[in-house]
């Protein structure tokens, strides 16, 4: 890799032609992967719209299955985040 000058429009160093091609292909692959993921998530949501019974500690109710799944996912992500923060503070 040779020394490159700054590209004023990109906010970073200029890339050599081979690096530019690899970066473009990597960006295209990332975009395609995100598009496929978005389609799969959309299909998952559309296919899980039936109402389910949700039993709480102090009662029960009905909600679409996708809402129950998403709320469960978010609770899991939040609990994992706080558990990792707590573990990193102990080190």
PDB file of N, CA, C and O in Angstrom:
ATOM      1  N   UNK A   1       0.842  -1.163   0.000  1.00  0.00           N
ATOM      2  CA  UNK A   1       0.000   0.000   0.000  1.00  0.00           C
ATOM      3  C   UNK A   1       0.890   1.229   0.000  1.00  0.00           C
ATOM      4  O   UNK A   1       1.758   1.366   0.862  1.00  0.00           O
ATOM      5  N   UNK A   2       0.692   2.094  -0.924  1.00  0.00           N
ATOM      6  CA  UNK A   2       1.521   3.291  -1.013  1.00  0.00           C
ATOM      7  C   UNK A   2       0.844   4.441  -0.280  1.00  0.00           C
ATOM      8  O   UNK A   2      -0.343   4.385   0.041  1.00  0.00           O
ATOM      9  N   UNK A   3       1.622   5.475  -0.027  1.00  0.00           N
ATOM     10  CA  UNK A   3       1.073   6.648   0.631  1.00  0.00           C
ATOM     11  C   UNK A   3       0.110   7.329  -0.323  1.00  0.00           C
ATOM     12  O   UNK A   3       0.426   7.548  -1.492  1.00  0.00           O
ATOM     13  N   UNK A   4      -1.071   7.664   0.188  1.00  0.00           N
ATOM     14  CA  UNK A   4      -2.079   8.304  -0.642  1.00  0.00           C
ATOM     15  C   UNK A   4      -2.378   9.684  -0.080  1.00  0.00           C
ATOM     16  O   UNK A   4      -2.234   9.922   1.119  1.00  0.00           O
ATOM     17  N   UNK A   5      -2.789  10.576  -0.942  1.00  0.00           N
ATOM     18  CA  UNK A   5      -3.148  11.918  -0.498  1.00  0.00           C
ATOM     19  C   UNK A   5      -4.591  11.925  -0.062  1.00  0.00           C
ATOM     20  O   UNK A   5      -5.363  11.036  -0.419  1.00  0.00           O
ATOM     21  N   UNK A   6      -4.953  12.930   0.712  1.00  0.00           N
ATOM     22  CA  UNK A   6      -6.334  13.041   1.168  1.00  0.00           C
ATOM     23  C   UNK A   6      -7.240  13.438   0.016  1.00  0.00           C
ATOM     24  O   UNK A   6      -6.902  14.293  -0.803  1.00  0.00           O
ATOM     25  N   UNK A   7      -8.403  12.792  -0.027  1.00  0.00           N
ATOM     26  CA  UNK A   7      -9.423  13.115  -1.010  1.00  0.00           C
ATOM     27  C   UNK A   7     -10.344  14.132  -0.358  1.00  0.00           C
ATOM     28  O   UNK A   7     -11.011  13.800   0.622  1.00  0.00           O
ATOM     29  N   UNK A   8     -10.406  15.364  -0.864  1.00  0.00           N
ATOM     30  CA  UNK A   8     -11.168  16.390  -0.177  1.00  0.00           C
ATOM     31  C   UNK A   8     -12.660  16.098  -0.079  1.00  0.00           C
ATOM     32  O   UNK A   8     -13.310  16.589   0.845  1.00  0.00           O
ATOM     33  N   UNK A   9     -13.215  15.332  -0.977  1.00  0.00           N
ATOM     34  CA  UNK A   9     -14.648  15.077  -0.952  1.00  0.00           C
ATOM     35  C   UNK A   9     -15.060  13.958  -0.020  1.00  0.00           C
ATOM     36  O   UNK A   9     -16.220  13.908   0.390  1.00  0.00           O
ATOM     37  N   UNK A  10     -14.158  13.061   0.328  1.00  0.00           N
ATOM     38  CA  UNK A  10     -14.549  11.888   1.107  1.00  0.00           C
ATOM     39  C   UNK A  10     -14.328  12.049   2.603  1.00  0.00           C
ATOM     40  O   UNK A  10     -14.907  11.299   3.388  1.00  0.00           O
ATOM     41  N   UNK A  11     -13.531  12.978   3.005  1.00  0.00           N
ATOM     42  CA  UNK A  11     -13.258  13.156   4.418  1.00  0.00           C
ATOM     43  C   UNK A  11     -12.210  12.194   4.941  1.00  0.00           C
ATOM     44  O   UNK A  11     -12.010  12.114   6.153  1.00  0.00           O
ATOM     45  N   UNK A  12     -11.543  11.469   4.080  1.00  0.00           N
ATOM     46  CA  UNK A  12     -10.528  10.510   4.492  1.00  0.00           C
ATOM     47  C   UNK A  12      -9.484  10.380   3.412  1.00  0.00           C
ATOM     48  O   UNK A  12      -9.524  11.105   2.417  1.00  0.00           O
ATOM     49  N   UNK A  13      -8.542   9.462   3.593  1.00  0.00           N
ATOM     50  CA  UNK A  13      -7.495   9.295   2.587  1.00  0.00           C
ATOM     51  C   UNK A  13      -8.063   8.723   1.293  1.00  0.00           C
ATOM     52  O   UNK A  13      -9.022   7.952   1.305  1.00  0.00           O
ATOM     53  N   UNK A  14      -7.454   9.113   0.184  1.00  0.00           N
ATOM     54  CA  UNK A  14      -7.873   8.597  -1.117  1.00  0.00           C
ATOM     55  C   UNK A  14      -7.454   7.140  -1.233  1.00  0.00           C
ATOM     56  O   UNK A  14      -6.401   6.748  -0.729  1.00  0.00           O
ATOM     57  N   UNK A  15      -8.273   6.343  -1.893  1.00  0.00           N
ATOM     58  CA  UNK A  15      -7.985   4.934  -2.068  1.00  0.00           C
ATOM     59  C   UNK A  15      -7.382   4.696  -3.441  1.00  0.00           C
ATOM     60  O   UNK A  15      -7.710   5.385  -4.408  1.00  0.00           O
ATOM     61  N   UNK A  16      -6.499   3.714  -3.512  1.00  0.00           N
ATOM     62  CA  UNK A  16      -5.943   3.322  -4.792  1.00  0.00           C
ATOM     63  C   UNK A  16      -7.035   2.612  -5.584  1.00  0.00           C
ATOM     64  O   UNK A  16      -8.012   2.151  -4.994  1.00  0.00           O
ATOM     65  N   UNK A  17      -6.892   2.511  -6.920  1.00  0.00           N
ATOM     66  CA  UNK A  17      -7.953   1.910  -7.737  1.00  0.00           C
ATOM     67  C   UNK A  17      -8.378   0.516  -7.280  1.00  0.00           C
ATOM     68  O   UNK A  17      -9.575   0.230  -7.250  1.00  0.00           O
ATOM     69  N   UNK A  18      -7.441  -0.355  -6.925  1.00  0.00           N
ATOM     70  CA  UNK A  18      -7.794  -1.700  -6.462  1.00  0.00           C
ATOM     71  C   UNK A  18      -8.545  -1.672  -5.145  1.00  0.00           C
ATOM     72  O   UNK A  18      -9.490  -2.435  -4.944  1.00  0.00           O
ATOM     73  N   UNK A  19      -8.124  -0.792  -4.249  1.00  0.00           N
ATOM     74  CA  UNK A  19      -8.797  -0.665  -2.955  1.00  0.00           C
ATOM     75  C   UNK A  19     -10.197  -0.093  -3.141  1.00  0.00           C
ATOM     76  O   UNK A  19     -11.134  -0.493  -2.450  1.00  0.00           O
ATOM     77  N   UNK A  20     -10.336   0.841  -4.072  1.00  0.00           N
ATOM     78  CA  UNK A  20     -11.634   1.450  -4.334  1.00  0.00           C
ATOM     79  C   UNK A  20     -12.621   0.394  -4.843  1.00  0.00           C
ATOM     80  O   UNK A  20     -13.786   0.379  -4.444  1.00  0.00           O
ATOM     81  N   UNK A  21     -12.144  -0.485  -5.724  1.00  0.00           N
ATOM     82  CA  UNK A  21     -12.997  -1.547  -6.259  1.00  0.00           C
ATOM     83  C   UNK A  21     -13.415  -2.506  -5.155  1.00  0.00           C
ATOM     84  O   UNK A  21     -14.581  -2.893  -5.084  1.00  0.00           O
ATOM     85  N   UNK A  22     -12.476  -2.896  -4.287  1.00  0.00           N
ATOM     86  CA  UNK A  22     -12.807  -3.788  -3.180  1.00  0.00           C
ATOM     87  C   UNK A  22     -13.795  -3.125  -2.229  1.00  0.00           C
ATOM     88  O   UNK A  22     -14.733  -3.769  -1.760  1.00  0.00           O
ATOM     89  N   UNK A  23     -13.591  -1.849  -1.944  1.00  0.00           N
ATOM     90  CA  UNK A  23     -14.485  -1.134  -1.038  1.00  0.00           C
ATOM     91  C   UNK A  23     -15.882  -1.047  -1.648  1.00  0.00           C
ATOM     92  O   UNK A  23     -16.875  -1.200  -0.937  1.00  0.00           O
ATOM     93  N   UNK A  24     -15.971  -0.806  -2.938  1.00  0.00           N
ATOM     94  CA  UNK A  24     -17.265  -0.718  -3.610  1.00  0.00           C
ATOM     95  C   UNK A  24     -17.974  -2.077  -3.571  1.00  0.00           C
ATOM     96  O   UNK A  24     -19.173  -2.145  -3.300  1.00  0.00           O
ATOM     97  N   UNK A  25     -17.234  -3.156  -3.843  1.00  0.00           N
ATOM     98  CA  UNK A  25     -17.830  -4.493  -3.808  1.00  0.00           C
ATOM     99  C   UNK A  25     -18.285  -4.841  -2.393  1.00  0.00           C
ATOM    100  O   UNK A  25     -19.343  -5.442  -2.208  1.00  0.00           O
ATOM    101  N   UNK A  26     -17.492  -4.464  -1.404  1.00  0.00           N
ATOM    102  CA  UNK A  26     -17.845  -4.727  -0.008  1.00  0.00           C
ATOM    103  C   UNK A  26     -19.127  -3.956   0.354  1.00  0.00           C
ATOM    104  O   UNK A  26     -20.009  -4.494   1.023  1.00  0.00           O
ATOM    105  N   UNK A  27     -19.221  -2.697  -0.093  1.00  0.00           N
ATOM    106  CA  UNK A  27     -20.422  -1.907   0.175  1.00  0.00           C
ATOM    107  C   UNK A  27     -21.641  -2.497  -0.523  1.00  0.00           C
ATOM    108  O   UNK A  27     -22.731  -2.517   0.048  1.00  0.00           O
ATOM    109  N   UNK A  28     -21.467  -2.976  -1.748  1.00  0.00           N
ATOM    110  CA  UNK A  28     -22.573  -3.595  -2.474  1.00  0.00           C
ATOM    111  C   UNK A  28     -23.023  -4.879  -1.784  1.00  0.00           C
ATOM    112  O   UNK A  28     -24.222  -5.136  -1.674  1.00  0.00           O
ATOM    113  N   UNK A  29     -22.077  -5.682  -1.321  1.00  0.00           N
ATOM    114  CA  UNK A  29     -22.416  -6.923  -0.618  1.00  0.00           C
ATOM    115  C   UNK A  29     -23.145  -6.609   0.686  1.00  0.00           C
ATOM    116  O   UNK A  29     -24.110  -7.288   1.035  1.00  0.00           O
ATOM    117  N   UNK A  30     -22.694  -5.593   1.402  1.00  0.00           N
ATOM    118  CA  UNK A  30     -23.341  -5.197   2.652  1.00  0.00           C
ATOM    119  C   UNK A  30     -24.769  -4.704   2.383  1.00  0.00           C
ATOM    120  O   UNK A  30     -25.697  -5.034   3.121  1.00  0.00           O
ATOM    121  N   UNK A  31     -24.928  -3.919   1.330  1.00  0.00           N
ATOM    122  CA  UNK A  31     -26.251  -3.418   0.971  1.00  0.00           C
ATOM    123  C   UNK A  31     -27.182  -4.562   0.591  1.00  0.00           C
ATOM    124  O   UNK A  31     -28.341  -4.582   1.005  1.00  0.00           O
ATOM    125  N   UNK A  32     -26.689  -5.503  -0.187  1.00  0.00           N
ATOM    126  CA  UNK A  32     -27.490  -6.657  -0.583  1.00  0.00           C
ATOM    127  C   UNK A  32     -27.884  -7.492   0.637  1.00  0.00           C
ATOM    128  O   UNK A  32     -29.028  -7.934   0.744  1.00  0.00           O
ATOM    129  N   UNK A  33     -26.945  -7.706   1.550  1.00  0.00           N
ATOM    130  CA  UNK A  33     -27.236  -8.478   2.758  1.00  0.00           C
ATOM    131  C   UNK A  33     -28.297  -7.774   3.607  1.00  0.00           C
ATOM    132  O   UNK A  33     -29.197  -8.427   4.135  1.00  0.00           O
ATOM    133  N   UNK A  34     -28.201  -6.459   3.739  1.00  0.00           N
ATOM    134  CA  UNK A  34     -29.193  -5.711   4.507  1.00  0.00           C
ATOM    135  C   UNK A  34     -30.560  -5.749   3.834  1.00  0.00           C
ATOM    136  O   UNK A  34     -31.584  -5.809   4.515  1.00  0.00           O
ATOM    137  N   UNK A  35     -30.583  -5.715   2.507  1.00  0.00           N
ATOM    138  CA  UNK A  35     -31.836  -5.800   1.762  1.00  0.00           C
ATOM    139  C   UNK A  35     -32.497  -7.163   1.968  1.00  0.00           C
ATOM    140  O   UNK A  35     -33.705  -7.240   2.193  1.00  0.00           O
ATOM    141  N   UNK A  36     -31.711  -8.233   1.893  1.00  0.00           N
ATOM    142  CA  UNK A  36     -32.241  -9.576   2.118  1.00  0.00           C
ATOM    143  C   UNK A  36     -32.761  -9.695   3.547  1.00  0.00           C
ATOM    144  O   UNK A  36     -33.833 -10.259   3.771  1.00  0.00           O
ATOM    145  N   UNK A  37     -32.017  -9.173   4.511  1.00  0.00           N
ATOM    146  CA  UNK A  37     -32.452  -9.207   5.905  1.00  0.00           C
ATOM    147  C   UNK A  37     -33.758  -8.434   6.094  1.00  0.00           C
ATOM    148  O   UNK A  37     -34.649  -8.892   6.809  1.00  0.00           O
ATOM    149  N   UNK A  38     -33.875  -7.277   5.463  1.00  0.00           N
ATOM    150  CA  UNK A  38     -35.100  -6.480   5.567  1.00  0.00           C
ATOM    151  C   UNK A  38     -36.293  -7.225   4.978  1.00  0.00           C
ATOM    152  O   UNK A  38     -37.387  -7.184   5.542  1.00  0.00           O
ATOM    153  N   UNK A  39     -36.095  -7.907   3.850  1.00  0.00           N
ATOM    154  CA  UNK A  39     -37.172  -8.686   3.234  1.00  0.00           C
ATOM    155  C   UNK A  39     -37.585  -9.832   4.156  1.00  0.00           C
ATOM    156  O   UNK A  39     -38.776 -10.078   4.342  1.00  0.00           O
ATOM    157  N   UNK A  40     -36.605 -10.537   4.736  1.00  0.00           N
ATOM    158  CA  UNK A  40     -36.923 -11.644   5.638  1.00  0.00           C
ATOM    159  C   UNK A  40     -37.666 -11.169   6.884  1.00  0.00           C
ATOM    160  O   UNK A  40     -38.608 -11.824   7.331  1.00  0.00           O
ATOM    161  N   UNK A  41     -37.252 -10.047   7.440  1.00  0.00           N
ATOM    162  CA  UNK A  41     -37.928  -9.501   8.621  1.00  0.00           C
ATOM    163  C   UNK A  41     -39.351  -9.092   8.272  1.00  0.00           C
ATOM    164  O   UNK A  41     -40.275  -9.319   9.053  1.00  0.00           O
ATOM    165  N   UNK A  42     -39.529  -8.490   7.105  1.00  0.00           N
ATOM    166  CA  UNK A  42     -40.865  -8.090   6.671  1.00  0.00           C
ATOM    167  C   UNK A  42     -41.768  -9.314   6.488  1.00  0.00           C
ATOM    168  O   UNK A  42     -42.914  -9.311   6.938  1.00  0.00           O
ATOM    169  N   UNK A  43     -41.260 -10.349   5.836  1.00  0.00           N
ATOM    170  CA  UNK A  43     -42.034 -11.582   5.670  1.00  0.00           C
ATOM    171  C   UNK A  43     -42.383 -12.196   7.021  1.00  0.00           C
ATOM    172  O   UNK A  43     -43.512 -12.642   7.227  1.00  0.00           O
ATOM    173  N   UNK A  44     -41.430 -12.220   7.932  1.00  0.00           N
ATOM    174  CA  UNK A  44     -41.653 -12.756   9.276  1.00  0.00           C
ATOM    175  C   UNK A  44     -42.776 -11.992   9.966  1.00  0.00           C
ATOM    176  O   UNK A  44     -43.647 -12.595  10.593  1.00  0.00           O
ATOM    177  N   UNK A  45     -42.757 -10.673   9.853  1.00  0.00           N
ATOM    178  CA  UNK A  45     -43.780  -9.844  10.489  1.00  0.00           C
ATOM    179  C   UNK A  45     -45.149 -10.081   9.860  1.00  0.00           C
ATOM    180  O   UNK A  45     -46.151 -10.178  10.568  1.00  0.00           O
ATOM    181  N   UNK A  46     -45.195 -10.174   8.543  1.00  0.00           N
ATOM    182  CA  UNK A  46     -46.469 -10.362   7.849  1.00  0.00           C
ATOM    183  C   UNK A  46     -47.070 -11.730   8.166  1.00  0.00           C
ATOM    184  O   UNK A  46     -48.289 -11.868   8.262  1.00  0.00           O
ATOM    185  N   UNK A  47     -46.219 -12.737   8.328  1.00  0.00           N
ATOM    186  CA  UNK A  47     -46.714 -14.082   8.578  1.00  0.00           C
ATOM    187  C   UNK A  47     -47.082 -14.338  10.042  1.00  0.00           C
ATOM    188  O   UNK A  47     -47.656 -15.381  10.354  1.00  0.00           O
ATOM    189  N   UNK A  48     -46.766 -13.415  10.935  1.00  0.00           N
ATOM    190  CA  UNK A  48     -47.036 -13.599  12.365  1.00  0.00           C
ATOM    191  C   UNK A  48     -47.947 -12.504  12.904  1.00  0.00           C
ATOM    192  O   UNK A  48     -47.621 -11.851  13.895  1.00  0.00           O
ATOM    193  N   UNK A  49     -49.088 -12.306  12.253  1.00  0.00           N
ATOM    194  CA  UNK A  49     -49.989 -11.238  12.680  1.00  0.00           C
ATOM    195  C   UNK A  49     -51.169 -11.728  13.513  1.00  0.00           C
ATOM    196  O   UNK A  49     -51.936 -10.908  14.016  1.00  0.00           O
ATOM    197  N   UNK A  50     -51.338 -13.049  13.674  1.00  0.00           N
ATOM    198  CA  UNK A  50     -52.493 -13.537  14.426  1.00  0.00           C
ATOM    199  C   UNK A  50     -52.395 -13.108  15.893  1.00  0.00           C
ATOM    200  O   UNK A  50     -51.310 -12.946  16.452  1.00  0.00           O
ATOM    201  N   UNK A  51     -53.567 -12.935  16.482  1.00  0.00           N
ATOM    202  CA  UNK A  51     -53.630 -12.515  17.887  1.00  0.00           C
ATOM    203  C   UNK A  51     -53.321 -13.702  18.792  1.00  0.00           C
ATOM    204  O   UNK A  51     -53.754 -14.828  18.546  1.00  0.00           O
ATOM    205  N   UNK A  52     -52.557 -13.415  19.851  1.00  0.00           N
ATOM    206  CA  UNK A  52     -52.239 -14.438  20.846  1.00  0.00           C
ATOM    207  C   UNK A  52     -52.598 -13.889  22.220  1.00  0.00           C
ATOM    208  O   UNK A  52     -52.644 -12.678  22.435  1.00  0.00           O
ATOM    209  N   UNK A  53     -52.848 -14.797  23.129  1.00  0.00           N
ATOM    210  CA  UNK A  53     -53.145 -14.417  24.504  1.00  0.00           C
ATOM    211  C   UNK A  53     -51.824 -14.215  25.243  1.00  0.00           C
ATOM    212  O   UNK A  53     -50.925 -15.052  25.169  1.00  0.00           O
ATOM    213  N   UNK A  54     -51.722 -13.100  25.953  1.00  0.00           N
ATOM    214  CA  UNK A  54     -50.516 -12.791  26.723  1.00  0.00           C
ATOM    215  C   UNK A  54     -50.917 -12.713  28.188  1.00  0.00           C
ATOM    216  O   UNK A  54     -51.752 -11.888  28.560  1.00  0.00           O
ATOM    217  N   UNK A  55     -50.324 -13.571  29.028  1.00  0.00           N
ATOM    218  CA  UNK A  55     -50.628 -13.590  30.454  1.00  0.00           C
ATOM    219  C   UNK A  55     -49.567 -12.802  31.216  1.00  0.00           C
ATOM    220  O   UNK A  55     -48.386 -13.146  31.194  1.00  0.00           O
ATOM    221  N   UNK A  56     -50.001 -11.750  31.884  1.00  0.00           N
ATOM    222  CA  UNK A  56     -49.121 -10.921  32.698  1.00  0.00           C
ATOM    223  C   UNK A  56     -49.243 -11.376  34.144  1.00  0.00           C
ATOM    224  O   UNK A  56     -50.065 -12.236  34.462  1.00  0.00           O
ATOM    225  N   UNK A  57     -48.442 -10.811  35.003  1.00  0.00           N
ATOM    226  CA  UNK A  57     -48.507 -11.144  36.430  1.00  0.00           C
ATOM    227  C   UNK A  57     -49.849 -10.702  37.025  1.00  0.00           C
ATOM    228  O   UNK A  57     -50.414 -11.385  37.879  1.00  0.00           O
ATOM    229  N   UNK A  58     -50.347  -9.562  36.566  1.00  0.00           N
ATOM    230  CA  UNK A  58     -51.582  -9.003  37.126  1.00  0.00           C
ATOM    231  C   UNK A  58     -52.736  -9.013  36.130  1.00  0.00           C
ATOM    232  O   UNK A  58     -53.640  -8.186  36.255  1.00  0.00           O
ATOM    233  N   UNK A  59     -52.745  -9.892  35.169  1.00  0.00           N
ATOM    234  CA  UNK A  59     -53.845  -9.947  34.217  1.00  0.00           C
ATOM    235  C   UNK A  59     -53.408 -10.592  32.914  1.00  0.00           C
ATOM    236  O   UNK A  59     -52.351 -11.217  32.831  1.00  0.00           O
ATOM    237  N   UNK A  60     -54.241 -10.428  31.906  1.00  0.00           N
ATOM    238  CA  UNK A  60     -53.910 -10.970  30.595  1.00  0.00           C
ATOM    239  C   UNK A  60     -54.495 -10.071  29.524  1.00  0.00           C
ATOM    240  O   UNK A  60     -55.313  -9.195  29.804  1.00  0.00           O
ATOM    241  N   UNK A  61     -54.068 -10.298  28.305  1.00  0.00           N
ATOM    242  CA  UNK A  61     -54.555  -9.507  27.192  1.00  0.00           C
ATOM    243  C   UNK A  61     -54.265 -10.226  25.895  1.00  0.00           C
ATOM    244  O   UNK A  61     -53.766 -11.351  25.888  1.00  0.00           O
ATOM    245  N   UNK A  62     -54.581  -9.568  24.802  1.00  0.00           N
ATOM    246  CA  UNK A  62     -54.339 -10.130  23.475  1.00  0.00           C
ATOM    247  C   UNK A  62     -53.495  -9.146  22.675  1.00  0.00           C
ATOM    248  O   UNK A  62     -53.686  -7.933  22.761  1.00  0.00           O
ATOM    249  N   UNK A  63     -52.565  -9.681  21.902  1.00  0.00           N
ATOM    250  CA  UNK A  63     -51.695  -8.850  21.075  1.00  0.00           C
ATOM    251  C   UNK A  63     -51.255  -9.663  19.856  1.00  0.00           C
ATOM    252  O   UNK A  63     -51.231 -10.892  19.908  1.00  0.00           O
ATOM    253  N   UNK A  64     -50.910  -8.987  18.764  1.00  0.00           N
ATOM    254  CA  UNK A  64     -50.377  -9.720  17.611  1.00  0.00           C
ATOM    255  C   UNK A  64     -49.068 -10.424  17.992  1.00  0.00           C
ATOM    256  O   UNK A  64     -48.263  -9.891  18.755  1.00  0.00           O
ATOM    257  N   UNK A  65     -48.873 -11.612  17.457  1.00  0.00           N
ATOM    258  CA  UNK A  65     -47.688 -12.410  17.785  1.00  0.00           C
ATOM    259  C   UNK A  65     -46.396 -11.656  17.484  1.00  0.00           C
ATOM    260  O   UNK A  65     -45.443 -11.751  18.258  1.00  0.00           O
ATOM    261  N   UNK A  66     -46.340 -10.913  16.386  1.00  0.00           N
ATOM    262  CA  UNK A  66     -45.116 -10.196  16.032  1.00  0.00           C
ATOM    263  C   UNK A  66     -44.755  -9.160  17.099  1.00  0.00           C
ATOM    264  O   UNK A  66     -43.577  -8.939  17.379  1.00  0.00           O
ATOM    265  N   UNK A  67     -45.771  -8.524  17.694  1.00  0.00           N
ATOM    266  CA  UNK A  67     -45.506  -7.544  18.758  1.00  0.00           C
ATOM    267  C   UNK A  67     -44.908  -8.243  19.970  1.00  0.00           C
ATOM    268  O   UNK A  67     -43.963  -7.738  20.577  1.00  0.00           O
ATOM    269  N   UNK A  68     -45.452  -9.397  20.322  1.00  0.00           N
ATOM    270  CA  UNK A  68     -44.921 -10.163  21.463  1.00  0.00           C
ATOM    271  C   UNK A  68     -43.473 -10.573  21.195  1.00  0.00           C
ATOM    272  O   UNK A  68     -42.626 -10.488  22.083  1.00  0.00           O
ATOM    273  N   UNK A  69     -43.191 -11.020  19.966  1.00  0.00           N
ATOM    274  CA  UNK A  69     -41.832 -11.438  19.609  1.00  0.00           C
ATOM    275  C   UNK A  69     -40.868 -10.253  19.658  1.00  0.00           C
ATOM    276  O   UNK A  69     -39.770 -10.369  20.201  1.00  0.00           O
ATOM    277  N   UNK A  70     -41.272  -9.119  19.095  1.00  0.00           N
ATOM    278  CA  UNK A  70     -40.392  -7.938  19.058  1.00  0.00           C
ATOM    279  C   UNK A  70     -40.132  -7.414  20.469  1.00  0.00           C
ATOM    280  O   UNK A  70     -39.000  -7.060  20.798  1.00  0.00           O
ATOM    281  N   UNK A  71     -41.164  -7.363  21.299  1.00  0.00           N
ATOM    282  CA  UNK A  71     -40.958  -6.893  22.680  1.00  0.00           C
ATOM    283  C   UNK A  71     -40.025  -7.844  23.428  1.00  0.00           C
ATOM    284  O   UNK A  71     -39.159  -7.394  24.178  1.00  0.00           O
ATOM    285  N   UNK A  72     -40.191  -9.148  23.231  1.00  0.00           N
ATOM    286  CA  UNK A  72     -39.297 -10.117  23.868  1.00  0.00           C
ATOM    287  C   UNK A  72     -37.859  -9.930  23.396  1.00  0.00           C
ATOM    288  O   UNK A  72     -36.923  -9.997  24.193  1.00  0.00           O
ATOM    289  N   UNK A  73     -37.691  -9.697  22.104  1.00  0.00           N
ATOM    290  CA  UNK A  73     -36.357  -9.446  21.553  1.00  0.00           C
ATOM    291  C   UNK A  73     -35.728  -8.202  22.173  1.00  0.00           C
ATOM    292  O   UNK A  73     -34.562  -8.220  22.568  1.00  0.00           O
ATOM    293  N   UNK A  74     -36.499  -7.126  22.257  1.00  0.00           N
ATOM    294  CA  UNK A  74     -35.972  -5.885  22.826  1.00  0.00           C
ATOM    295  C   UNK A  74     -35.606  -6.043  24.298  1.00  0.00           C
ATOM    296  O   UNK A  74     -34.580  -5.524  24.738  1.00  0.00           O
ATOM    297  N   UNK A  75     -36.424  -6.745  25.056  1.00  0.00           N
ATOM    298  CA  UNK A  75     -36.109  -6.990  26.471  1.00  0.00           C
ATOM    299  C   UNK A  75     -34.805  -7.790  26.577  1.00  0.00           C
ATOM    300  O   UNK A  75     -33.962  -7.497  27.425  1.00  0.00           O
ATOM    301  N   UNK A  76     -34.645  -8.792  25.721  1.00  0.00           N
ATOM    302  CA  UNK A  76     -33.416  -9.582  25.722  1.00  0.00           C
ATOM    303  C   UNK A  76     -32.191  -8.756  25.379  1.00  0.00           C
ATOM    304  O   UNK A  76     -31.142  -8.909  26.004  1.00  0.00           O
ATOM    305  N   UNK A  77     -32.318  -7.874  24.383  1.00  0.00           N
ATOM    306  CA  UNK A  77     -31.197  -7.014  23.988  1.00  0.00           C
ATOM    307  C   UNK A  77     -30.827  -6.068  25.124  1.00  0.00           C
ATOM    308  O   UNK A  77     -29.647  -5.872  25.413  1.00  0.00           O
ATOM    309  N   UNK A  78     -31.833  -5.483  25.767  1.00  0.00           N
ATOM    310  CA  UNK A  78     -31.572  -4.541  26.868  1.00  0.00           C
ATOM    311  C   UNK A  78     -30.921  -5.259  28.054  1.00  0.00           C
ATOM    312  O   UNK A  78     -29.959  -4.754  28.632  1.00  0.00           O
ATOM    313  N   UNK A  79     -31.440  -6.430  28.414  1.00  0.00           N
ATOM    314  CA  UNK A  79     -30.841  -7.179  29.533  1.00  0.00           C
ATOM    315  C   UNK A  79     -29.410  -7.608  29.224  1.00  0.00           C
ATOM    316  O   UNK A  79     -28.546  -7.571  30.100  1.00  0.00           O
ATOM    317  N   UNK A  80     -29.159  -8.015  27.979  1.00  0.00           N
ATOM    318  CA  UNK A  80     -27.801  -8.390  27.582  1.00  0.00           C
ATOM    319  C   UNK A  80     -26.863  -7.194  27.664  1.00  0.00           C
ATOM    320  O   UNK A  80     -25.732  -7.316  28.135  1.00  0.00           O
ATOM    321  N   UNK A  81     -27.334  -6.040  27.206  1.00  0.00           N
ATOM    322  CA  UNK A  81     -26.518  -4.818  27.260  1.00  0.00           C
ATOM    323  C   UNK A  81     -26.109  -4.500  28.698  1.00  0.00           C
ATOM    324  O   UNK A  81     -24.936  -4.250  28.978  1.00  0.00           O
ATOM    325  N   UNK A  82     -27.086  -4.514  29.604  1.00  0.00           N
ATOM    326  CA  UNK A  82     -26.764  -4.185  30.994  1.00  0.00           C
ATOM    327  C   UNK A  82     -25.890  -5.253  31.650  1.00  0.00           C
ATOM    328  O   UNK A  82     -25.035  -4.926  32.473  1.00  0.00           O
ATOM    329  N   UNK A  83     -26.090  -6.515  31.299  1.00  0.00           N
ATOM    330  CA  UNK A  83     -25.252  -7.580  31.860  1.00  0.00           C
ATOM    331  C   UNK A  83     -23.807  -7.421  31.375  1.00  0.00           C
ATOM    332  O   UNK A  83     -22.874  -7.617  32.155  1.00  0.00           O
ATOM    333  N   UNK A  84     -23.609  -7.070  30.102  1.00  0.00           N
ATOM    334  CA  UNK A  84     -22.253  -6.863  29.589  1.00  0.00           C
ATOM    335  C   UNK A  84     -21.610  -5.649  30.229  1.00  0.00           C
ATOM    336  O   UNK A  84     -20.420  -5.683  30.542  1.00  0.00           O
ATOM    337  N   UNK A  85     -22.364  -4.573  30.434  1.00  0.00           N
ATOM    338  CA  UNK A  85     -21.810  -3.382  31.104  1.00  0.00           C
ATOM    339  C   UNK A  85     -21.375  -3.720  32.519  1.00  0.00           C
ATOM    340  O   UNK A  85     -20.310  -3.301  32.971  1.00  0.00           O
ATOM    341  N   UNK A  86     -22.212  -4.482  33.214  1.00  0.00           N
ATOM    342  CA  UNK A  86     -21.891  -4.849  34.596  1.00  0.00           C
ATOM    343  C   UNK A  86     -20.657  -5.735  34.652  1.00  0.00           C
ATOM    344  O   UNK A  86     -19.815  -5.569  35.535  1.00  0.00           O
ATOM    345  N   UNK A  87     -20.537  -6.685  33.709  1.00  0.00           N
ATOM    346  CA  UNK A  87     -19.373  -7.580  33.671  1.00  0.00           C
ATOM    347  C   UNK A  87     -18.107  -6.812  33.326  1.00  0.00           C
ATOM    348  O   UNK A  87     -17.038  -7.116  33.856  1.00  0.00           O
ATOM    349  N   UNK A  88     -18.210  -5.816  32.440  1.00  0.00           N
ATOM    350  CA  UNK A  88     -17.011  -5.062  32.071  1.00  0.00           C
ATOM    351  C   UNK A  88     -16.552  -4.146  33.199  1.00  0.00           C
ATOM    352  O   UNK A  88     -15.363  -3.842  33.290  1.00  0.00           O
ATOM    353  N   UNK A  89     -17.461  -3.701  34.056  1.00  0.00           N
ATOM    354  CA  UNK A  89     -17.088  -2.859  35.204  1.00  0.00           C
ATOM    355  C   UNK A  89     -16.324  -3.675  36.255  1.00  0.00           C
ATOM    356  O   UNK A  89     -15.503  -3.126  36.990  1.00  0.00           O
ATOM    357  N   UNK A  90     -16.590  -4.970  36.324  1.00  0.00           N
ATOM    358  CA  UNK A  90     -15.925  -5.829  37.304  1.00  0.00           C
ATOM    359  C   UNK A  90     -14.479  -6.104  36.928  1.00  0.00           C
ATOM    360  O   UNK A  90     -13.671  -6.438  37.795  1.00  0.00           O
ATOM    361  N   UNK A  91     -14.141  -5.971  35.672  1.00  0.00           N
ATOM    362  CA  UNK A  91     -12.779  -6.276  35.231  1.00  0.00           C
ATOM    363  C   UNK A  91     -11.819  -5.209  35.564  1.00  0.00           C
ATOM    364  O   UNK A  91     -10.633  -5.326  35.255  1.00  0.00           O
TER     365      UNK A  91
END
